Amino acid sequence: MNRKPDLPSLLLFTALLFGIIVRFYPAAANGFPLNDGGMFFSMVQDLKANGFRLPHFTTYNQAGISFAYPPFGFYAAALLSALVPDSDLSIFLYLPAFINSLSILAFYLFAKEMLKSRLNASLATVIYALSARAFVWQVMGGGITRAFGMLFLLMMLWQAVQLFKNYHHKHLLLTILFGAGTVISHPQTALHAAVGGLLLFVFFGRSQRGSISALLVGAGVALLSAPWWATAFSRHGITPFLSAGQSSQRTVEAYLAVIRFDGLGDFIFLPTFLLASIGIYLSIRQKDFFLLAWAALALGIDPRGGEGIALLSFALLGGMGLVAFIGWFSRMGSTQVEGAFSKREVQVVLTVLIGYFIFSASIFDFQLINTSLKSDDLNMIEWVKENVDEGKTFALATGREFSMTDPLQEWFPALTGRKSLTTMQGLEWTLAGDFFPWYEQLIEFQKCADMTCVESWSARNNVNYEYLIVLIPAETENGGLFDSLRSLGVSARESESHMLVFESEHALVFEHKK
């Protein structure tokens, strides 16, 4: 009864408790997979229909997309759905949140090896667990692959650190196992596994033993993941992978967007950045440049997905910075910092800071809830499925410029079996250098406020749709694309070439009379 509480364990428990809550709350509150995942849902169905053998192509959106995507998440979802009938959508709703919750513990294990302090590691884990970049894209429906990729990446890094610092056969085998899991889970995390592993070798493994270990890890990962990549390469060659690699913009504007604070998420991230800045100062003073090099390289090679990887470095630096700040604030120094937590003023500061992290994570939770299909969307989709013949083509005017956060664009083909000519998902595997030009054209389509614009756009891009869907914004939504949608709905009603075949408060469906 008189034992002092174990502060690092208490902080880790806090990170796990609230980290799990913010990951599961959007799914529990919404009831349908968040944002994306429609293409992956179709790929799971394709896998099951093919007797759990990798198909050559996915049926998604009838777009001829190679089934070359790393398949671990698909197999996990397919096996779970085989064990629990009628659970396919529930798996896409809850499994990403569960796997991403495991990543909190995996991060702590990695942080403890990197920082050599349970206190530093637990504080870093609090920062990581409640940072939006650690969970927003992971808990979406598409997290069925992304969450597994991040979990395996963290586990691989955890073992690789120990492998290079203190060799043991167990670390070698587990690094290979988790590395292979990363490769067959997600293409971006596979890239960052290679980058992170290389950096760990450069900073901690430059010895004969380290060189041999690195070569064995590379060979072992390649061998274990060969059933997937050898099959994909033999069927499709390297073309789909080269095409997908061009979907991350490497322009001056893309790099500037990474470093400038111009959005809500950036401003919310500011306290973490300030704490990480203290950690950066300490790292430079100690001449320990691994975390700085890792963050810079991750952002440099992958502006699109590098922020989630750089967060790992920033969270570790933030944990270091928070310990240093508390030592300064309490005037007890870094060597006696654990004693500082008994001071009331330190407890207040830490409580306020954790409360801020929880609050900021909750903001993104509510955004996630609003980025998903609702009952009105599902009713319209069900009508299309029952009343429109298979093989018909659609154009979807939804009022969202960024198609990767447009749930209707992605889920419509998966749930109806009909082809959407305005859906972007999956085309990164087929369009190569035309990916971003086509993306810009889809933005132009979403801005159309009348049928003259739609018909001009359709002719210019050779998009011969047979049905047009126009979403109707709520009365509280005004300005910009919302007004364009209302105007387009009125224009389509008056068009002699379009006949209204379905109407609800939320959506209009027009048949294009050719």
C-alpha positions, 0 to 999 in steps of 0.5 A, a space after each residue: 500500500 505504501 509503494 510509490 506508483 510506477 510512473 512509466 507504467 502509469 504513463 504507458 497505461 494512459 497512452 494505451 487507454 486513451 489511444 485505444 479510445 480515440 481509435 475505436 470511437 469513430 468506428 463505434 459511433 459511425 457503424 460503417 468503415 471510415 473513409 476509404 477501403 472500398 477497393 480493398 473490400 472488393 479485393 478481399 471478395 476476389 480473394 475468397 472467390 478465387 479459393 484464397 489464391 491470388 487473382 490476376 486482377 481485381 474486379 474493383 470498378 472494372 478497371 483492369 487493376 492488377 492484383 499486385 498489392 501486398 496481400 497480408 491484410 486481405 488474407 487476414 480479413 478474408 480468413 476472419 470473414 470465413 470464420 465469422 459469416 456476414 462480418 466483412 464490413 465489420 472487419 473493415 470497421 474494427 480490425 484496423 482500429 485493433 491493429 493500430 492499437 497494438 502499434 502503441 505498444 509496439 512503439 513503446 518497445 521501440 522507444 524503450 530501446 532507442 531512448 534507454 529510459 522507460 520514462 522517456 519512452 512512456 512520455 514519447 508513447 503518450 505523444 505518439 498514441 494521441 497524435 492524429 498522424 498515428 491513427 487517422 489513416 490507420 483506422 480507416 477502412 483502408 487501414 486494413 493494410 496500412 495498420 498492419 504495415 505500421 505494426 510490422 514496421 515498428 516491430 521490425 525496427 524494435 528488433 533491428 535496433 537490438 540486432 545491431 546493438 547487441 547481436 542475438 540469433 533471436 533478434 535476427 530471426 524476428 527482424 526477418 519475420 517482421 520485415 517480411 510482414 512489413 513488405 507483404 502488408 503495405 508498399 509505403 511501409 515496405 519502402 520505409 522499412 528498407 530506409 529505416 533498416 539501412 539507417 539503423 545499420 549505418 548508425 549502429 551496425 557498421 561492423 563485420 557482425 553488423 554487415 553480415 546481419 544486414 545481408 542476412 536480414 535482406 536475404 531473409 526478408 526477400 525469401 519469406 516475402 517471395 510467394 507474393 512478389 515473385 507471383 506479382 512480378 511473374 504476372 505483371 512485371 514491374 510496371 504496376 509498381 513503377 506506376 504506383 511509385 509515381 503517385 507521391 508528388 516530389 515537387 517543390 510545392 509538395 516539399 513546402 507543404 510538409 514544412 509549412 504550418 497551413 492547416 488545422 492539423 499542423 497547428 494542433 501538432 505545434 506543441 509536439 513540434 516544440 517539445 521535439 525541438 528541445 529533443 532536437 537541441 539535445 540530440 545535436 548537443 549529444 552528437 546523436 543524429 539518427 532521429 534527425 536523419 531518419 525524419 529528414 530522409 522519410 519526408 525527402 523520399 516520400 512526401 505523401 506518406 513520410 509524415 506518418 514515419 517522421 512522426 515516429 522520430 518526432 514522438 521520440 524527440 518529443 519524449 526527450 524534450 518533455 523530460 528536459 522541460 520538466 527537469 527545467 520547470 521543476 529546477 531538479 535537473 534531468 538526473 532527478 526528473 522522476 522526483 519532479 513528478 511528485 510536485 503539484 505544479 509538474 502534475 498540473 502541467 503534465 495533466 494539462 498537456 495530456 488533456 490537450 493531446 486527448 482533445 486534439 485527437 478527439 477533433 480528428 475523431 469527429 472529422 473521421 465520423 463525418 468522412 464516411 457513408 451515411 444511411 442516405 448514401 447507402 439507400 441510394 447505393 442499394 437503389 442503384 444495385 437493384 434498379 440499374 443493369 450491370 455494366 452501366 457507367 456512372 459519373 459521381 458529382 459529390 463536391 469533394 475535390 480530394 478523391 482519397 477522402 471521398 467515401 462515395 467515390 471509392 465505395 460506390 463501385 465496391 457495393 454496387 458492382 457498377 463502374 464509376 468513371 470519376 473514381 480515382 482509387 486504384 488508378 495509381 497502379 495503372 496511370 503512371 505519369 497520367 495519375 496527377 493530370 487525371 486527378 486535376 481533371 476530376 477536380 475540374 469535374 467536381 467544380 461544374 455548376 451546370 450541365 454545359 460544364 459537365 458535357 464539355 468536360 465529358 467530351 474533352 476527356 472522353 468520359 461517356 457516362 450513362 448515369 449521373 449522380 449529384 449529391 445534394 448538400 444539407 441546408 447548413 452547407 453553403 459556399 464553394 462546391 456546395 453551391 455548385 452541387 445545388 446549381 448542377 442539380 437544378 441544371 440537370 433537372 432542366 436538361 433535355 438529355 438527362 432524365 431523373 430516375 431517383 430522388 431523395 433529400 440527399 441525392 439525385 440520379 439521372 439517366 443520360 439519354 443518348 
